[in-house]
């Protein structure tokens, strides 16, 4: 009987190789993400330049994140500011000079506290302001807590 590889064996080897490649790519991507460090604090003039450079490199999402980290803006407000900057409008001075102290508690904890005190509508506004969700999504989030 000749010694050859059957079709099933070739298929098994192919599946194994595809799985190994997928796992390797996943590890590489996760390591790359983990190696990205938080942006250093910027002076207002430097922040404006860094945001413009990110926009120039077509990295609007990173620009939005950077602006939010440095100012404490909500997602929608930061997105609108970056879209305006990309369109040639200047950032409003308070937007880049306002330094943000991160809240002591995460969003879910603050929403729970508002909800427990009967201020559900304020909880929805808080979620909308910090995430940019629409009212239906924010209400669903608040109701799920």
URQUI-V352092 format. One line per field, one symbol per residue. phi: phi as a letter, one per 20 degrees, with the letter a starting at -180 (. if undefined). burial: b if it has 9 or more other C-alpha atoms within 8 Angstrom, else e. A space follows every 10 residues. Layout:
# URQUI-V352092
phi->???
burial->???
This chain:
# URQUI-V352092
phi->.fecefffff ffffffffff ffffffffff ffffefefff fdfgfffgff fffffgemcf fffffffffe cmffgfffff ffffffeoef ffgffeefed dgffdfgfff fgffffendf fffffffffe dnffffffff ffffe
burial->eeeeeeeeeb eeeeeeeeee eeeeeeeeee eeeeeeeeee eeeeeebbeb bbebbeeebb eebbebbbbb bbbbbbbbbe bbebbbeeee beeebbbeee eeeeeeeeeb bbebbeeebb eebbbbbbbb bbbeeeebbe bbeee
